[in-house]
Amino acid sequence: MRHEGPKVWAAPSPSPEGSEETWDGPAFPRDFSVPPPTAAGVTPRGTQYRRYGQGTPVVLVHGVGMHQAVWAPQIEALAGHHEVVTYDLLGHGGSPLPPPHATLADYAAQLLALLDDLALPAAAVVGHSMGALVALDFALRHPQRCLAVVAMNAVFCRTPAQREAVAQRAAALRDVGSDANIGDTLRRWFGEPVPEALQAAATLSRHMLKDVHREGYARTYAVFASADADHAELLPTLRPPALFTTGDGDPNSTPAMSLAMAARVPGAQAVVLPETRHMMSLTDPQPVNALLTGFLEKVLP
């Protein structure tokens, strides 16, 4: 049975002028509006999605515990030149649960099925955190379907201490439930105390984490906790144009990780954004959007 998604993102409804769709959740540091979706619904295989704009397709893949609404600032920036597709990962929002012992391959298969169901021959794929691992896995498995790949705030070859810490968090999700980890997650993402400029983004993230399907979150987090080295030997074979980026203040998806990944991929770019943390797509949308639009304009036909 399909899990009903969070209620943070407003249902598609035109403004009185019929020109835009508005955000219906906690306030951002600035107001974001996105164009009305050209299509929205659930694919025959159960994935909840939305499509915006026209042009070369760009698919946005969110991180663990979030859902597709987290991309609102990027939809606004990209939909003027691209067809932007957002969707809910397995176990999140309105999409079905992953299998009990899921792997990255299950999430890459969901993305492939989404392109098939939407009749998209190929797309650029932008992923954040867990979504970055999915994007890379998809690009490695299906290079003919991937026009370019952006890995934002991705993890790679954690140290033993980092691996132990994330394994403990995964176990806590399984044993206790997501509420026990929300405070710790927000501290890692935004710092403590949360700076005033980041409080709106932290509040939004808290809402999403509280609303996520607990079993879907736990199963997905187990993959996130264990798949950091899955692509270590495969990255030299990555063929689509690739960008690896993170913030210099991200303690878990560190600059060293993005630089190490980019160093293994022929022709890849690596960019470390200054004074940014893990949820930089929300907290620092202007430099993130400038980076994404510049990269996509350069590499897409």
Stockholm file with secondary structure:
# STOCKHOLM 1.0

chainA/1-301         MRHEGPKVWAAPSPSPEGSEETWDGPAFPRDFSVPPPTAAGVTPRGTQYRRYGQGTPVVLVHGVGMHQAVWAPQIEALAGHHEVVTYDLLGHGGSPLPPPHATLADYAAQLLALLDDLALPAAAVVGHSMGALVALDFALRHPQRCLAVVAMNAVFCRTPAQREAVAQRAAALRDVGSDANIGDTLRRWFGEPVPEALQAAATLSRHMLKDVHREGYARTYAVFASADADHAELLPTLRPPALFTTGDGDPNSTPAMSLAMAARVPGAQAVVLPETRHMMSLTDPQPVNALLTGFLEKVLP
#=GR chainA/1-301 SS CCCCCCSSSCCSCCCTTSSCEECCSSCCSSCCEECCCSEEEECTTSCEEEEESSSEEEEEECCTTCCGGGGHHHHHHHTTTEEEEEECCTTSTTSCCCCTTCCHHHHHHHHHHHHHHTTCSCEEEEEETHHHHHHHHHHHHCGGGEEEEEEESCCCSCCHHHHHHHHHHHHHHHHTCTHHHHHHHHHHHHCSSCCGGGHHHHHHHHHHHHHSCHHHHHHHHHHHHHCTTTTTTTGGGCCSCEEEEEETTCSSSCHHHHHHHHHHSTTCEEEEETTCCTTHHHHCHHHHHHHHHHHHHHHCC
#=GC SS_cons         CCCCCCSSSCCSCCCTTSSCEECCSSCCSSCCEECCCSEEEECTTSCEEEEESSSEEEEEECCTTCCGGGGHHHHHHHTTTEEEEEECCTTSTTSCCCCTTCCHHHHHHHHHHHHHHTTCSCEEEEEETHHHHHHHHHHHHCGGGEEEEEEESCCCSCCHHHHHHHHHHHHHHHHTCTHHHHHHHHHHHHCSSCCGGGHHHHHHHHHHHHHSCHHHHHHHHHHHHHCTTTTTTTGGGCCSCEEEEEETTCSSSCHHHHHHHHHHSTTCEEEEETTCCTTHHHHCHHHHHHHHHHHHHHHCC
//
